[in-house]
Amino acid sequence: MMGNWSLGDYFKKDQLGWFWDFLTKELGLPKDSLYVTVFAGDKKNNLPADEESIEVWQKLGLPENKIFKYGPEKNWWSRAGVPDNMPKGEPGGPDSEVFYEFVQVEHNQKFGKTCHPNCDCGRFMEIGNSVFMQYKKTEKGFEELPKKNVDFGGGLERILAALNNDPDVFKTDIYTPIIIAAEKVSQKQYQEETDKEKMRVIADHLKAAVLLIKAGVFPANKERGYFLRRLLRRISVKMLKLKGSTVNASDLNPALAAIIDIYKGVYLEADDAGKIQPIIEEEINRFNKTLNNGLKILEKIEKPTGKQVFDLYQSYGFPKELTEELLKEKGLSFDKKQFDEEFEKHKNLSRTSSAGMFKGGLADHSEQTIKYHTATHLLHQALFDILGDSIRQEGSHITGERLRFDFYSPIKPTYEQIKKAELIIDKKIKEALPVSFKIIPREEAYKLGARSFFREKYPDMVKVYFVGDYSKEFCGGPHVKNTSEIGQIKIFKFEKTGSNLYRIYAK
């Protein structure tokens, strides 16, 4: 999506004129193929038709038969939707949209007797939308804002489709190389309707996944990481159905190379492939171990329940949305409320299993536990020194018998790297570094480079522990006064616990 904002600087005349010039002069789109829509007004809320935009379009040369008026369902924008749904104090306003007509697409009368820009038959495609934030809803109704704003959005792929005079956005330059790569790997043709949808999902989702990873998002079970995981797992399912045989993560390498090449020098660089590919490969391979078994179970389900869908998620890694899509293909659905109930039960069990833990994952405040806790600060910094800034602490569990440290790393650490971390810890213990803390503003702590646990929500004032000049970390737990008190630390176990997740045990 391409866009621009005006916060009180310019309004309808400038915005619509500039966009029209961009489409017709810069891009050279034929004027005869372009149509516009404007707000027809809303009598119920005493909102007038957008005559100003109509006048602007007419002065730009659009004839009356190319300007269409629609009500608030089509040509009004606010965060809450139509004017009736807007709370008091909410801003909103009319919008004006530009459509491209693909004359080669015949109108399907199941969508209405006559075709028009907002018809769903596929003959018209919206390529740009100028929202005019003009009003605010008040107790008395709608009042004009003292400073009016413009929010413009233009679909890059849609504008390219218009330039190609082909409504299929997947035949544009920013998708075609990816589709060709999928064709070669699968030995299928994009033109085949049964395979087209699968290739589109693979191309779209893989591009999104690559750009998310480039932005620092990694597969996980929460928030942005879960969204990325869902993308990659849906790719796996579509690739399996496309190929009709076992899927290997390497099947995606040609498409990944195509994406790198398309966005090279813009969002991506040539060497990004070596950083992104292992993350995708790890996630795809991990899911593929259970994919076939999960699909077999799904095929046998005739009357799916929310619990069965949760079990597929828990045991086979099938996101709810993916299972819902696969069931829909069979004309089936499930009880989403029951799924949510099962999910909550699982979360409550997880909370129960960690009950009794002190802040920072300490089982108690014994002398040995406190020594191990301070050692985790040394281990955390050592891993950063060896593996780089892409690692992330995922948690810890410390008892009087041993420490456990969980972390994320896009690249699997080697045995030699883990032993090197142990040597660094031992060195810092022998250096007898003083351990102290300061309570400082959170933002100041970040500027100092203090490490934090990304899942934690920190207050405005935070406690930062300093281990000499070596380690700086947000922490509220107890620590030794000098690293010499810790004694020797040995890493006795290192294991992989999930997708790019690792665990170290030491004592």
N, C-alpha and C positions, 0 to 999 in steps of 0.2 A: 504494500500500500504506500502510495506517495501522498504527501499532504503538506498543508501549510496553515498557519494560524494568523489571524489578525486580532489583536486585542485593542480595539478602538482606533486602529490606524486607517483602515479602508473598509468599504462595505460592498454592496451589491454591484454597483456600476463597474468598479475596478475589478472585482473578483471575477465576475462573469465575462467581462471583456478579455481579461488576461487568459482565462481558460479557453475561450473560443479561439483566440489568436494562437495559443499553443497547439490546439488540435488541428486547426485549418491551415495555419501558416508554417509553424515549426515542423509539425508532423505531416502535413499535407493530406489529412483525411478529407474525403470528398464531402462538401457541405450537404449534398443531397441525401447522404446516408445518416445524417445527424438529426436527432429529435431532442426536445427538452420537455421537462415536466416542471410544474410550479404548483404552489399551494392554492387550492380553490377556496379556502376560508372554512370557518367552523361557526355557524350561526348560533349553536347552543352555547358556546363560550364567548360569543361576540368578537370573534377574531376575523378580520377582513381577509379577502383574497390578496395574494401578493402581487398587486398591480405594478409595483415598482420593478420587480424582476421581469414581468411580462413586457413592460415598456423597454427595458434594457435589451431583452432578446430581440424585440422588433427592430430597434435601432441598429442592432448588429446584423440585420438582414434576414432573420428567420420569418417566414410567412406564417400566417395564422394556423394553417393546417399542420405545422410542425411543432406547435406549442400546445401541450396537453395539461389540463388542470385536474388535480386529484385532491381528495380530502385528507384529513390528518393521519389516516391509516397509512398513506403512502408518502406524503410530502410534509411531514412535521417531525421534528426531532427534539427529544428531551431524554434524560436518563431514565425517566419513568414511562416513556412512550407517549401515547396520545394525550392531549390536554386534560381529558377527564381523569387520567391516572396520576397527574402531577400533584405532589404535595405543595402546600403553601411555601413560598420562598424559592421554589425551583425555577431555574431559567430554562428557556426553550425557544423554539422558533421555527419558521418555515424553511424548507430547503428547496433547491432547484437541481434537478438531476439531468445529465446528458446521456442519451442512449444512441447506440450504433445499430443500424438495421442491416441484417444479413438477408438480402433479398432472395438468396438461393434456398432459404429455409421456408418451406411451405407452411402456412398457418394451419394448425390443427383445431377444428371447430369444437372439439371437446372442451377447449379453454374459452369458448365464447364465439359468438357469430362473427364478430369482426376483430381484427388484430389491432393492437395499440402498444405503446411503449412498455406498459406494465403487464402485458400479457405474458403468460408462462409457457407459451408454445416454443420459445427458443429463437424466434425471429429477431427479437430485440435484446440487446445486452447493455446494461448500465455500465458506463465507463468512468463516470465522475460524479461527485455529489458535493454541492456547496451548501453547508448548513449555516443559516443566519440566526445567530443567537440575539434575538430582538426583544423578547418579552420576559417578564417574571410574573409568576402566578402569585396573587395576593388574596387577602380576605375579600376584596371587592371585585376580583376578577383578574384579568391580565393587564399589566401596565408595561409600557415601553421602558427598556433599560436606558439609563443615561449614556452608557457607552456600549455600543453594539459590536459584536464580535463575529468573525467568520471562521468556520472550521471546515476545511476542504479535504476530501479524500479521493484519490484517483487510483483505480486498480491497474497496476503495472501490467500484469498478465492480460487483463481485459483490453487495455489499450493496444498491446502487441497483437492480440487476436483481431482487433479492428484493422490494424495496419496490414495484417495478412488476409483480411477479408474472409476469415475462417473462424467460426464460433468456438472451435475446440482450442482452449488455452494450452492444452498439452502438446499442441503442434507448434508452439512458439519456440524461439531460440533458447529460452531459459528452461525448457523441459525436454525438447526433442533429443538432445544427447543422452539424457538419463533414460528415456524410453527406449532408445536404440540399444543401450547397454542391457536393459532388462530383456529385450527381445533376443539378444545374442545368448544370454545365459539360459533363458528358458526355452529357446528354440520355438517360441510362439510369435505370432504377429499381432501388432497393436490393432490392426484393422478388424480383427475378430471380436465381435461384441462381447463374447463370453470372457475374453482375456483383457479387454480394454479397461474395465473397472479395476481389475487387480493391478495392472501396470500403473494406472493413475495413482492409486493409493501408495504403491511402493515409491514412485517418483516424488510425490508430494510429501509423504511422511519422512522419507530419507533425507530430503533437502532440509526439512524443518529440524530433524534430529541433528544433522551436521552443524547447522547454524546455532542450535542450542548448546551443543557441546563446545563449540568455539567460544560461546559467551560464558562458559564456566559452569554449565549445568551438567550433572551426572545422573545416571539411572539410580533411582531410590524409590522408597515406598511412600514418600510424602511430597506434597507440594509440586514444585517444578520438576523435581527428579522423577516423580510418579508419572507426570504427563509425558516426559521423555520415554520412560519405560513402556508406557502404553503405545506410543508411536512405534517403537522398535518391535514390540511383540505383535502388533497388528501387521507389520511388515512381514514378520516370520510366517504368519498364517497365510497371508496373500501369496507369498513366494512359494510356500508348500503347495497351495492349490494351483498355482500357475504352472509349476514344474511337474507336479504330480509325483514327486519323489522327494527323497531326503534333502533338506536344506542345509547348506553350509554357510557360515558367515562370509566365507570368501566369495560366495555368489554375488555379494553386494559390492565387492571391490571395484568392478568396472563402473558401476553407477556412482560410487563415491568419487572415483577419479574424475568422472564427468562433472560432478557438482563442484569439485575443487577447481576444475578448469573454467567453468562458467563464471565463478565468483572470484577468480584469482585477481589480486590487486585491488579488490573492492572490499569484500568481507573476509576473504581467505587468502592464504599464501600456499605456495607449492609444498612446503614442508609440513603443513597442517595435516596432511594425509597420515603421516606416521604417528601423529598424536591422537587423531580422532579414530582411526581404524581399530586400534586395540580395544578402545572402549566399546565400540559397536560390536566387535567380534566377541568380546567377553559376554555381553548381554545377550546377544543372539544365540551363542552356543549354550549358554546356561538355560535359556528358555527352551531351546530345541531338544534338550535332554528329556523334557516331560511333554513336549508339544503333541507328539503322536498319541501318547497314552491319554492325554486330556481330551483330544479330539474323538478318540474311540469311545470314551465314557460319555461324551456329549452326544454322540450319535445314538447311543442306546437309551438316552433319556426321552421319554414320551410325554411325561407330565412334569416339567421342571418345577422345582421349589426354590425359594430363596436360599434355603440351607444347602441344597446341591450346588447352586451357583457359588456360594461362599466356599464350599469345599473345593471346588475347582480353582478358585482364587488362592486358597490357602495351600493346597497340595500341589497344584500344577502351574501356579503363577498366571492364571487367566484373569486379567482385569475384568471387573463386572461389565464394563461397556463392551468389551470384546465378546464375552459370552452372550450378552444381549443381542449383539449383531448376528452372531452365528445361529442363535435360536430363531431370530426373526426370519432368517433365510428359510427356515423350516416351518414358518407360520406359528411359532410358539413364543410364549412370554413367561415371566416368572414374577413372584411376589417380591417387589423391591423392599418393602417394609420388613419382610422377614429376613432378607439379606442384611439390612442395616442392623437388625436386632442381633444376628449372629456375629456381625462385625464388632458391635459394642461388647458382646460377651467376651470376645477374643481380646479386646483392648483391656477390659477389666481384669482378665486373667494375667495379662502382661504386667499390669500395675501391681497386682497382688504379689507376683513373683519378685518384684523389686522392693516390696515393703520392708521397712526397717533400715534402709540404707541412709546413711548420712549424706550431707551435701558433698558432691565430688565423687560419689561412689564408694565411700568408706563404710565398711561394715561396723567399725567401732573407732574409738579414739585412743587405742592402745599405742604404746611407744613404737612398736614395730610397724603398725599400720601407718602411722604418721611418717615414718622413714620411707616406706614404699610410696606414699602419696607424693612426697617431695621428689622421689626418683622418677615419677611419671612426668614431672615437669622437664627433667633432663632428657627423658626418652622422647617426649614430644618435640623438643627443640632439635634433638639429634636427627630425628626422622625428617624434619624440615631441611636440615643441613645436607642430608644425603639424597633425599628424594625430590626436593624442591617444594615450591609453594602450592602445588596442586594437591598435596595431602590435606586431610581434614580429620580432626578427632571426632569419633563417633560415640565415645563413652569410655567408662572405666569401671572396674570393680576391684576393690582392694580389701584384703583381709590380712590377718596377722601371719598367714602362711605364704601369701604370694600377692603380686599385683597382676592385673589384667588390663591391657590397653587395647581398645578397638579403634581402628582408623580406616579411612578411605584413601585409596591411591589408584589413579587411572592405569598405572603400570605395576605389574606384580613385582614386589621387591625380591631381590635375589638373596640367597643364603649369605653371600659375602656382605651385602649391604646391611643385613640384620646384625651380623657379627660386628660390623664397623660401628653400628649404633651402640652396641654393648661396650666397645672399646672407648667410645667418646664419653659414655656415662661414667665408666671407671676412671677416666682421666679427670673429669670434672669433680668427682668425689675426692680424688687424691689432691686436687688443687685447693681443697678446703675453702670453697667459696662461701662467703656470708650470704644468708638468706634473710631478706627483709621485705616489708610491704609498705605501700603508700595508698591512701584513699584519695583518689583524684577524679575529676570529671571524666565521664565515659569517652567523650570525643578526644580528650587529651591523651587518654590511654591508647586509643587507636593510633593517634599520631606518633606515639612513642614506639609503635610496632608490637604492642602487647598481644600475645596469642589469646584467642577466645574460643569457647565451645559454641559452635554456630547455632546449636539448638536452644541455647540459653537466652532468655530475655533479661538484659541487664538494666539496672536502675541508672539514673543520671549520674550518681556518684558510685564508683566501683573500687574494689580493693584489688590492687595489682601486686603480685609477688615477684620479687627480683632475686634471681640466683646469680650473685655476682654481676658481671656484665654479660653473662651468657644467655640467661633465659628471663623473659618477661611474660607474665601470664595472668589473665583475670582468674581470680580464685578466692573463695571465701573459707576454705578449709584450713586445718592446722598443718604446720610444717616444722621441720627441724630448724635450728638457728644457723647451722653450718653443714655443708655437704659432707664433711668428714664424719659426721655422726651416722650417715647412712650405712657405711660399710660396703662390702663388695656386692655388686648386682650381676646376676647371671641370667641371660635369656635361655629358658629351657624348653620353650615350645613356641612355634610360629605356625599359624594355620590360616587358611582362607575360609571365611564364614559366609560369603555371599558375593554378589556381583561387585567386584572392585573393593570388597570389604575384607579386612585382615585383622587378626588378633595376635597379640604378643603376650606371653606369660613370662614372668621373671620373678626371681627371689634372691 
